């Protein structure tokens, strides 16, 4: 199992979350098998999410997807995402 973490700032968490939720079916179609959303304790617009994948290849394909970039932009992502991949032990 591969877990991809993403951290970025958003302009408005509630608006971003609506966009994130609306992308749920597409996200699953792109290989996501689990996910969670977190807000910074001191800044609700500091967002970290994780997504689980069956393989590193599907995780990287998702992270490089033009559709993902489009959805993130429309949802109000306000900073360059910080992305890293881990293996679940």
BELGI-V517471 format. One record per pair of residues at least 24 apart in sequence whose ideal C-beta (glycine too) atoms are under 7 Angstrom apart, sorted by the first residue. I is the first residue (numbers start at 1). J is the second residue. Records with the same first field share a line. If there is no record, write none. Layout:
I->J + J
This chain:
1->52 + 88
2->52 + 53 + 55 + 56 + 59 + 85 + 87
3->50 + 52 + 86 + 88
4->50 + 51 + 53 + 59 + 63 + 83 + 85
5->48 + 50 + 84
6->48 + 49 + 81 + 83
7->47 + 48 + 81 + 82
8->47 + 77 + 79 + 81 + 82
9->45 + 46 + 78 + 79
10->45 + 47 + 76 + 77 + 78
11->45 + 76 + 78
12->76
13->39 + 44 + 45 + 47
15->75 + 76
16->47 + 75 + 76
19->71 + 74 + 75
20->75
23->71
26->67
30->62 + 65
31->58 + 62
32->62
56->85
59->85
